[in-house]
Amino acid sequence: MGAISGFYKFGMDTDAAPDGASIFGKLKVFAFDRSAEWADSSVHLGCGIQYNTPESTREELPRLNSGGTLAITADAIIDNRAELLEQFNLKDGSSDVITDSELIIRAYETWGHACPLHLVGDYAFAIWDIGKEELFVARDAMGSRTLYYTCENGYFAFCTVETPLLSLSGEPGELNEKWITDFLAIDGIQHELECEGTVYRGIYQLPPAHYGIVNMKGLVTKRYWEPLEDIKPIVYDSDEEYVEAFNRCFSEAVACRLRSAGETGIFLSGGMDSGSIASVAAPLLADQGKRLYGFTSVPVSGFSGRPSGTAIYNESREVELIGQAYPNIDITYGSFADKDCLTDADELLRIFEQPYKIFQNMTWYHSFLKMAAGQKCTVMLNGQTGNSTISYGNFGVQLATLYRQGRIAAAAREIYQFSKLAKAPVRKVLKSAIPVVMPYRLSVWKHRRELRTFDRFENMVVKRSLIQKWDVVQALDRIGANTLISRFPDYGEDRKARTSPLPFAHIGAVETKLSLAHGITIRDPSRDKRVFEFCMAIPPEQFVRNGQDRYLLRRAMKGILPDPIRLNIRTKGQQSADWIYRLAPQWSGVLAEAERALAQGGLDPYVDKDKLKEKLARASRDASENDENLIRSIVITVIFARFLKAFNPTPEVVQ
């Protein structure tokens, strides 16, 4: 994989090469194993390849198809290779390797614009149809790779990252006030409220599961995969059949992601998602005489925080169980004692090209990628999406579903069985279940006094005038963010949320840019389209039953994942629990930086100055004495201020 770019100039007697070469030239800051460009009069295509799979070492992109009618550039790993090789009657041998771009070209020749429906994997690609004078661009269904574009009068340009697309019109790049407003308004780690927009005005993101057609008339985009409509129910006669089908699908998803040109690594926690992936991957690699390199975050020495409730701060004990079960896993524990959540902020701002909120985990996530690349890993596994797919199973969702279906006796049985598993009094479980099944309107009425004084932007410093201008409240309501009262979904509502492209776009942008920066491709078997479709298609009772959550994966991993992890219902890992402890020695400096940013005026167009002043005045110089929300708010402001300073925008944002 790597990065791609393209420039299509509309009209006769045009020359796309200068602008296209300018875009691609800015991508050369990345370390590519091979790079090349292709152009005709109206189109320029570029591709920088990082060798991550055996097939990628044979890629020559951009290139023409055998008939000379199509030109392709691609950032892609295709996972349903066996299916496509059979479909196209091709043989994949050691002396004649079929590249992934060849499979994409064949798919386009066979199915035209419908070709993405037949491709499984992580990809973004563009195909220039010379005869039609038409550019076709597409992004994979799960949004694992990015594709940004701008379409102005006279041209269409695209790129894997955003900043090379700035200033194409000859004017300085501008910031997108709406995106910034949304970013500053969301009380959580989410960056945006819409898939298409970016922090840069006039630069857009092709959403997951979309393709675009560009010709002399301009751009038309279309969503080619609608999960809620296209995924058909799967019904088997027995529980065993569900487990067998899941294991076949999941094992294939893991195996596809072990096609590495170098070594294979994994972000390994003590939980079920990455643990299950590692437990399936390790034997497959052992059969090839290979090792799996695990990287596990642990708290910094000296941190004495005591977990509250069911949290585990140090998962090394659970990770050791996986290492003992599979001796070909080499585990590296990292605390990165010399780092806090702002140590790498400037570097991460360059990588992400935007302000970000995921600063707690980046202390170790970013550092482990560097370490894994140094150990010659070219693929890094994770289980980022596992909670929505392989380990899905929410007891509250199942309870709400049964209650709303009028299956009161079944709901009562679940409560009783859960109390037995948790060894908790039925009365206590029942008390916790009441808010879950209570109608939302009744919950609103019950909390009517609190709602009168509730400020959903209490933790945020965004200007109130911008909130009103961009109708942020309505957008937050759509995703259920910044609320006082939790709306407990039933299975249908939760399924709709799990199929939203918004979180996929967020994760895809983070992982694509980190992968590109470090030359190591991040891949998630739990986000495989086939796994996703399977988990969305089977009945909800396969995920929760007899009070047991994550019911499918617990059964499927019997004899594979160590039982203390597989059967654990009491505790859950909490990574980066020590982030405030790490930040404490630098906290006075953080406050001073925020005060300088406020005084310099760069924040004025976006931030409520009085509210930020109040927060800074309220913040204790001893970080441990501050509320976590207050610290988060100030850190986000500092990161945002650094982004503004690095961007050096024009004095006024064009509205």
C-alpha positions in Angstrom: 0.0 0.0 0.0 1.1 3.6 0.1 -0.4 6.8 -1.4 -2.0 7.8 -4.6 -2.9 11.1 -6.3 -4.5 12.3 -9.5 -5.4 15.4 -11.4 -8.1 15.6 -14.1 -8.3 18.9 -16.1 -11.5 19.5 -18.0 -11.6 20.9 -21.5 -9.7 20.5 -24.8 -6.1 21.2 -25.3 -5.3 20.8 -21.6 -2.1 19.7 -19.8 -2.7 18.0 -16.5 0.9 17.1 -15.9 2.2 20.3 -14.1 -0.6 20.3 -11.5 -0.6 16.6 -11.1 3.1 16.4 -10.7 2.9 19.2 -8.1 0.4 17.2 -6.0 2.4 14.0 -6.3 5.6 15.8 -5.5 4.3 16.7 -2.1 3.7 13.0 -1.3 7.4 12.3 -1.7 8.0 13.3 1.9 6.9 9.7 2.7 9.3 6.8 2.3 8.2 4.8 -0.7 9.8 1.6 -2.0 8.7 2.6 -5.5 7.0 5.6 -7.0 6.0 6.6 -10.5 3.7 8.9 -12.5 1.6 8.6 -15.6 -0.1 11.3 -17.7 -1.9 12.0 -20.9 -3.2 15.4 -22.0 -6.0 15.7 -19.4 -5.1 13.3 -16.6 -2.1 12.8 -14.3 -1.9 9.8 -11.9 0.7 9.2 -9.3 1.4 6.3 -6.9 3.9 5.7 -4.1 4.2 2.1 -3.0 5.2 0.8 0.3 5.9 -2.9 0.2 3.7 -4.6 2.7 2.6 -7.8 1.0 4.5 -10.2 -1.3 2.3 -9.1 -4.2 3.0 -5.4 -3.6 6.6 -5.9 -4.4 5.5 -6.8 -8.0 3.3 -3.7 -8.4 4.1 -1.1 -11.1 1.7 1.8 -10.7 0.3 3.8 -12.3 0.0 1.7 -15.4 -2.2 0.8 -18.4 -4.2 -2.4 -18.7 -3.2 -5.0 -21.3 -5.5 -3.4 -23.9 -4.2 0.1 -23.3 -7.7 1.4 -22.7 -7.6 1.9 -18.9 -5.0 3.6 -16.6 -5.0 2.7 -12.9 -3.5 3.9 -9.7 -4.3 2.1 -6.5 -3.6 2.0 -2.8 -5.0 -1.4 -2.1 -4.8 -4.8 -0.6 -7.5 -7.1 -2.0 -8.4 -9.9 0.4 -10.8 -12.1 -1.7 -8.0 -13.0 -4.0 -8.8 -16.7 -4.3 -12.4 -15.9 -5.3 -11.3 -13.4 -7.9 -8.5 -15.6 -9.3 -11.1 -18.3 -9.9 -13.6 -15.8 -11.3 -11.1 -14.5 -13.9 -9.6 -18.0 -14.6 -6.1 -16.8 -13.4 -3.3 -18.8 -11.7 -1.2 -17.2 -9.0 2.2 -18.8 -9.0 5.7 -17.9 -7.7 6.9 -17.0 -11.2 3.7 -15.1 -12.3 2.2 -13.3 -9.3 -1.1 -11.6 -10.0 -1.0 -8.2 -8.3 -3.9 -6.6 -6.5 -4.1 -3.8 -9.1 -4.6 -6.5 -11.8 -7.5 -7.9 -9.9 -9.0 -4.4 -9.6 -8.6 -3.8 -13.4 -10.2 -7.2 -14.2 -13.1 -6.4 -11.9 -13.6 -3.1 -13.6 -13.5 -4.7 -17.0 -16.0 -7.3 -15.9 -18.5 -5.3 -13.7 -17.8 -1.6 -14.6 -18.9 0.8 -11.9 -20.3 -2.1 -9.8 -16.8 -3.5 -9.3 -16.4 -2.4 -5.7 -19.2 -4.7 -4.7 -17.0 -7.6 -5.8 -13.8 -6.5 -4.0 -13.1 -7.2 -0.4 -10.1 -5.5 1.3 -8.6 -2.2 2.2 -8.4 0.0 -0.9 -8.8 3.3 -2.6 -8.2 3.5 -6.4 -8.8 5.5 -9.5 -9.2 4.2 -13.1 -9.0 6.5 -16.1 -11.1 5.2 -19.0 -9.4 6.6 -22.0 -12.2 6.0 -24.5 -14.9 7.4 -22.3 -12.7 10.2 -21.0 -14.1 9.3 -17.6 -12.4 9.0 -14.2 -13.7 6.4 -11.7 -12.6 6.6 -8.1 -13.7 4.3 -5.2 -13.1 3.6 -1.6 -13.6 0.3 0.2 -16.8 -0.5 2.1 -15.3 -0.2 5.5 -13.4 3.0 4.8 -10.0 1.4 5.8 -8.1 3.6 3.3 -8.8 7.3 2.6 -9.4 9.3 -0.5 -9.6 13.1 -0.4 -10.6 15.3 -3.3 -11.4 18.8 -4.5 -13.6 19.6 -7.4 -13.4 23.2 -8.7 -14.3 24.9 -12.0 -12.1 23.3 -14.5 -10.5 20.4 -12.6 -10.9 17.4 -10.2 -8.0 16.4 -7.9 -7.6 13.6 -5.4 -5.0 12.3 -3.0 -4.6 9.8 -0.1 -3.9 12.8 2.2 -5.3 16.3 2.3 -2.5 18.9 2.3 -1.2 18.3 -1.2 -4.6 19.4 -2.5 -4.3 22.9 -0.8 -3.6 26.0 -2.9 -4.3 24.3 -6.3 -6.3 27.3 -7.4 -3.4 29.6 -6.7 -5.1 31.0 -3.6 -3.9 30.1 0.0 -5.7 27.2 1.7 -8.5 28.1 4.0 -9.9 26.4 7.1 -13.5 25.0 7.2 -15.3 26.8 10.0 -18.1 24.3 10.1 -15.7 21.3 10.6 -13.9 23.2 13.3 -17.1 24.1 15.1 -18.2 20.4 15.1 -14.8 19.3 16.3 -14.8 21.7 19.2 -18.5 21.0 20.1 -18.4 17.2 20.4 -17.9 16.1 23.9 -15.9 13.0 23.2 -13.1 11.6 21.0 -15.0 11.9 17.7 -13.6 14.4 15.3 -16.4 15.2 12.9 -20.2 15.0 12.6 -20.2 14.3 8.8 -18.2 12.0 6.6 -17.6 14.3 3.7 -16.2 17.4 5.2 -12.6 18.1 6.3 -10.8 20.8 8.3 -9.9 22.4 5.0 -12.4 24.4 3.0 -13.1 22.9 -0.4 -11.4 19.6 0.3 -13.7 16.6 0.9 -13.5 13.0 1.8 -15.0 10.3 -0.3 -17.1 8.4 2.3 -16.7 4.7 2.9 -18.6 2.4 0.5 -18.8 5.2 -2.1 -17.5 5.6 -5.6 -17.3 8.7 -7.8 -17.6 9.3 -11.5 -15.8 12.3 -13.0 -16.2 13.6 -16.5 -16.5 16.9 -18.3 -19.7 17.6 -16.5 -18.1 17.3 -13.1 -18.4 14.7 -10.2 -21.2 12.4 -9.2 -20.8 10.2 -6.1 -22.9 7.2 -5.2 -23.0 4.8 -2.2 -22.6 1.3 -3.6 -23.2 -0.7 -0.4 -26.1 -0.1 2.0 -25.6 -2.5 4.9 -29.1 -2.2 6.4 -30.6 -3.0 3.0 -28.0 -5.3 1.4 -27.2 -7.6 4.3 -29.7 -10.4 4.3 -30.5 -12.4 7.5 -28.6 -15.7 8.1 -30.5 -18.4 9.9 -29.1 -21.8 10.9 -30.7 -24.7 12.6 -28.4 -24.9 15.5 -26.0 -22.9 17.7 -23.1 -25.0 16.5 -23.7 -24.0 12.9 -23.4 -20.3 13.8 -20.1 -21.0 15.6 -18.7 -23.0 12.7 -19.7 -20.4 10.2 -18.2 -17.6 12.3 -14.9 -19.5 12.8 -14.6 -20.1 9.0 -15.2 -16.4 8.2 -13.1 -15.0 11.0 -10.2 -17.4 10.3 -10.2 -16.4 6.7 -10.2 -12.7 7.7 -7.2 -13.2 9.9 -5.3 -15.3 7.4 -5.8 -12.7 4.6 -4.1 -10.1 6.8 -1.0 -12.3 7.4 0.2 -11.7 3.8 3.2 -9.6 4.9 6.3 -8.7 3.0 8.1 -8.6 6.3 7.1 -9.5 9.8 3.7 -9.2 11.4 2.9 -7.3 14.6 -0.2 -6.8 16.7 -1.4 -4.3 19.2 -2.1 -6.8 22.0 -4.3 -6.2 25.0 -5.7 -8.6 27.6 -9.2 -8.4 26.1 -11.1 -10.7 23.8 -10.7 -8.8 20.5 -7.0 -8.6 20.0 -6.5 -11.8 22.1 -8.8 -13.7 19.7 -7.0 -12.3 16.6 -3.6 -13.2 18.1 -4.8 -16.7 19.1 -5.9 -17.4 15.5 -3.0 -15.7 13.8 -0.1 -17.3 15.9 -0.8 -20.9 14.7 -1.1 -19.8 11.1 2.2 -18.0 11.3 3.8 -20.9 13.1 2.9 -23.2 10.2 5.0 -20.8 8.0 7.8 -20.8 10.5 7.1 -17.2 11.4 6.6 -15.3 14.6 3.9 -12.8 15.7 5.2 -9.6 17.4 2.9 -8.4 20.1 3.1 -4.9 21.6 1.3 -4.2 24.9 0.9 -0.9 26.7 1.5 -0.9 30.5 1.3 2.0 33.0 4.4 4.0 33.8 6.3 3.0 36.8 5.2 4.9 39.9 1.6 5.1 38.9 -0.5 3.9 41.8 -4.0 4.7 40.6 -6.5 2.1 41.8 -9.0 0.9 39.2 -12.6 1.8 40.0 -15.3 -0.7 39.4 -14.4 -3.4 36.9 -11.4 -1.7 35.2 -7.9 -3.2 34.8 -5.1 -0.7 34.3 -2.3 -3.3 33.7 -3.2 -6.2 31.3 0.2 -7.8 31.3 -1.0 -10.8 33.3 -3.7 -11.6 30.7 -1.3 -11.0 27.8 1.2 -13.4 29.4 -1.5 -16.1 29.3 -1.7 -15.6 25.5 2.1 -15.7 25.2 2.2 -19.0 27.2 -0.5 -20.5 25.0 1.3 -19.5 21.8 5.1 -19.6 22.1 5.7 -18.0 18.7 4.3 -14.7 20.0 7.1 -12.3 21.1 5.6 -9.7 23.5 7.1 -6.3 24.0 5.7 -4.3 27.0 6.0 -0.5 26.7 5.3 2.2 29.3 7.2 5.0 27.4 8.0 6.7 30.7 9.5 9.7 28.9 6.3 10.6 27.2 3.0 12.2 28.0 0.0 12.9 25.8 1.6 16.1 24.3 5.1 14.9 23.7 4.5 13.9 20.1 1.7 16.3 19.4 3.5 18.4 16.8 4.5 15.2 14.9 1.0 13.8 15.1 -0.5 17.1 13.9 1.7 16.8 10.8 0.6 13.1 10.3 -3.1 13.7 10.9 -3.2 17.1 9.1 -5.8 18.2 11.5 -6.4 18.7 15.3 -7.2 15.5 17.1 -8.7 14.3 20.4 -7.3 10.8 20.6 -4.2 12.0 22.5 -4.3 9.6 25.5 -3.7 6.4 23.5 -1.3 8.1 21.0 1.3 8.1 23.7 1.9 4.4 23.1 0.1 3.7 19.8 2.3 6.0 17.8 5.4 4.8 19.7 4.7 1.1 19.1 4.3 1.7 15.4 7.8 3.1 15.3 9.1 0.2 17.3 7.3 -2.4 15.1 8.6 -0.8 11.9 12.1 -1.0 13.4 11.6 -4.7 13.9 10.8 -5.0 10.1 7.0 -5.5 10.6 5.2 -4.4 7.5 1.7 -5.4 8.8 0.3 -4.4 12.2 -2.9 -6.1 13.4 -5.5 -4.6 15.7 -9.0 -5.4 16.8 -10.3 -1.8 16.8 -13.8 -2.7 15.5 -14.2 -5.9 17.5 -16.8 -4.5 19.9 -19.2 -3.9 17.0 -18.5 -7.3 15.3 -16.7 -10.3 16.6 -17.2 -9.6 20.4 -20.5 -7.8 20.0 -23.0 -8.6 22.7 -24.5 -5.8 24.8 -26.7 -7.0 27.7 -28.5 -3.7 28.0 -29.4 -3.7 24.3 -30.8 -7.2 24.5 -32.8 -6.4 27.6 -34.3 -3.3 25.9 -35.1 -5.3 22.8 -36.9 -8.1 24.7 -38.9 -5.5 26.8 -40.0 -3.5 23.7 -41.0 -6.7 22.0 -43.3 -7.5 25.0 -41.2 -10.5 25.9 -41.2 -9.7 29.6 -40.7 -13.2 30.8 -37.6 -13.6 28.6 -36.3 -10.3 29.9 -36.8 -11.5 33.5 -35.0 -14.7 32.7 -32.0 -12.7 31.4 -31.9 -10.6 34.5 -32.0 -13.7 36.7 -29.2 -15.4 34.7 -27.1 -12.3 34.7 -27.3 -12.0 38.5 -26.1 -15.6 38.8 -23.2 -15.0 36.5 -22.2 -11.7 38.1 -22.9 -13.1 41.6 -25.0 -10.1 42.3 -28.4 -9.8 44.0 -31.3 -10.0 41.6 -32.7 -6.8 43.2 -29.5 -4.9 42.4 -29.5 -6.1 38.8 -33.2 -5.2 38.4 -32.6 -1.7 39.8 -29.9 -1.2 37.2 -32.2 -2.5 34.5 -35.0 0.0 35.1 -33.3 2.9 33.3 -32.5 0.6 30.3 -36.2 -0.3 29.7 -37.7 3.0 30.8 -39.2 4.9 27.8 -37.0 7.8 26.8 -39.8 10.3 27.3 -40.4 9.1 30.8 -36.7 9.5 31.5 -36.8 13.0 30.2 -39.8 13.8 32.5 -38.0 12.2 35.5 -34.9 14.4 34.9 -36.9 17.6 34.0 -35.3 19.7 36.8 -31.7 18.7 35.8 -32.5 19.4 32.2 -33.5 23.0 32.9 -29.9 23.8 34.0 -28.1 21.3 31.9 -25.5 22.7 29.4 -24.5 20.2 26.8 -21.5 22.3 26.0 -20.2 22.7 29.5 -17.0 20.9 28.8 -16.4 22.6 25.5 -14.9 26.0 24.7 -16.5 26.5 21.3 -18.2 29.8 20.6 -21.9 29.8 21.1 -22.5 31.9 18.0 -20.8 29.2 15.9 -23.0 26.5 17.5 -26.1 28.4 16.4 -24.7 29.3 13.0 -24.0 25.7 12.0 -26.9 24.1 13.8 -24.7 21.8 15.8 -27.4 20.8 18.2 -29.4 19.0 15.5 -26.3 17.2 14.3 -25.4 16.1 17.9 -29.0 14.9 18.4 -28.6 12.6 15.4 -25.7 10.8 16.9 -26.8 11.1 20.5 -23.8 13.1 21.7 -23.5 15.6 24.6 -26.6 14.4 26.4 -27.6 14.3 30.0 -29.9 11.3 29.6 -28.7 8.2 27.8 -31.0 6.8 25.2 -30.8 3.0 25.5 -31.2 1.5 22.1 -32.8 -1.8 21.2 -31.1 -4.1 18.8 -32.5 -2.5 15.6 -31.4 1.0 16.7 -28.0 -0.3 17.8 -27.5 -2.1 14.5 -28.2 1.1 12.7 -25.6 2.9 14.7 -23.1 0.1 14.1 -23.5 0.4 10.4 -23.0 4.2 10.3 -20.0 5.2 8.0 -19.0 8.0 10.4 -16.9 5.9 12.8 -15.4 3.9 9.9 -14.3 7.2 8.3 -12.8 8.4 11.5 -10.8 5.2 12.2 -9.8 4.9 8.5 -8.3 8.4 8.4 -6.3 7.8 11.6 -5.0 4.4 10.5 -4.2 5.3 6.9 -2.1 8.3 7.9 -0.3 6.5 10.7 0.4 3.6 8.3 1.7 5.9 5.6 3.9 7.8 8.0 5.6 4.7 9.5 5.6 2.4 6.4 3.7 -0.3 8.3 0.1 -1.1 7.3 -2.5 -1.3 10.1 -5.0 -4.0 9.4 -8.1 -5.1 11.4 -9.6 -8.6 10.9 -12.6 -7.6 13.0 -13.4 -4.9 10.3 -13.3 -7.4 7.4 -16.4 -6.8 5.3 -17.3 -10.5 5.3 -17.0 -10.6 9.1 -19.0 -7.5 9.4 -21.8 -8.8 7.2 -21.9 -12.1 9.0 -22.2 -10.4 12.4 -24.9 -8.1 11.2 -26.9 -10.9 9.6 -27.3 -13.4 12.4 -30.0 -13.2 15.1 -29.3 -11.0 18.2 -29.7 -14.1 20.5 -26.4 -15.3 19.2 -24.7 -12.4 20.9 -26.4 -12.4 24.3 -28.1 -15.3 26.0 -28.7 -16.5 29.6 -27.3 -13.3 30.9 -24.0 -13.8 29.0 -22.7 -11.0 26.8 -20.3 -11.6 23.9 -21.9 -15.0 23.7 -20.8 -15.8 20.1 -17.1 -15.1 20.5 -16.9 -16.9 23.9 -18.2 -20.0 22.3 -16.2 -19.7 19.1 -12.9 -19.2 21.0 -13.3 -22.3 23.2 -9.9 -24.1 23.2 -8.3 -21.2 21.3 -8.3 -18.2 23.6 -7.2 -18.9 27.2 -10.2 -19.4 29.4 -9.4 -16.7 32.0 -9.8 -14.2 29.1 -12.6 -16.0 27.2 -14.8 -16.4 30.3 -14.1 -13.2 32.0 -17.2 -11.2 32.7 -16.1 -9.1 35.6 -13.2 -6.9 34.4 -12.3 -4.9 31.4 -9.0 -3.3 30.4 -8.6 0.5 30.5 -5.5 1.6 28.6 -3.8 4.9 29.2 -5.3 5.2 32.7 -2.1 6.9 33.7 -2.3 9.8 31.2 -3.0 12.5 33.9 -0.2 11.1 36.1 2.2 11.4 33.1 1.1 14.9 32.3 1.4 16.2 35.8 5.1 17.2 35.7 4.3 19.3 32.6 0.9 20.6 33.6 2.0 24.1 34.6 3.6 24.4 31.1 0.4 23.2 29.5 -1.6 25.9 31.3 0.9 28.6 30.4 0.8 27.5 26.7 -3.0 27.7 26.7 -2.8 31.2 28.3 -0.4 32.3 25.6 -2.6 30.9 22.8 -5.5 32.8 24.3 -3.5 36.1 24.5 -2.2 35.8 21.0 -5.7 35.9 19.5 -5.4 33.0 17.1 -8.2 31.2 18.9 -10.6 34.1 18.8 -12.6 33.1 15.7 -13.6 29.8 17.2 -13.2 29.8 21.0 -15.3 31.4 23.8 -12.5 33.4 25.4 -14.3 34.1 28.6 -15.1 30.4 29.1 -11.5 29.4 28.4 -10.3 32.1 30.8 -12.7 30.7 33.5 -11.4 27.2 32.9 -7.8 28.3 33.2 -8.5 30.2 36.3 -10.3 27.2 37.9 -7.5 24.8 37.0 -5.3 23.8 39.8 -1.5 23.8 39.2 -1.6 20.3 40.6 -3.0 18.2 37.8 -4.2 15.5 40.1 -6.6 17.9 41.8 -8.4 18.7 38.5 -11.5 17.1 37.1 -10.6 14.9 34.1 -13.0 16.8 31.8 -11.3 20.1 32.7 -7.9 18.7 31.8 -9.2 17.2 28.5 -10.8 20.5 27.5 -7.5 22.4 28.1 -5.4 19.8 26.3 -7.7 19.8 23.3 -7.5 23.6 23.2 -3.6 23.4 23.2 -3.6 20.9 20.4 -6.0 23.0 18.4 -4.0 26.1 19.0 -0.8 24.3 17.8 -2.7 23.3 14.7 -3.7 26.8 13.9 -0.2 28.1 14.5 1.3 25.5 12.1 -1.3 26.1 9.5 -0.8 29.9 9.6 -4.2 30.7 8.2 -5.3 34.0 6.6 -6.4 36.6 9.1 -10.1 35.8 8.4 -11.7 32.5 7.5 -13.8 32.8 4.4 -17.4 32.1 5.5 
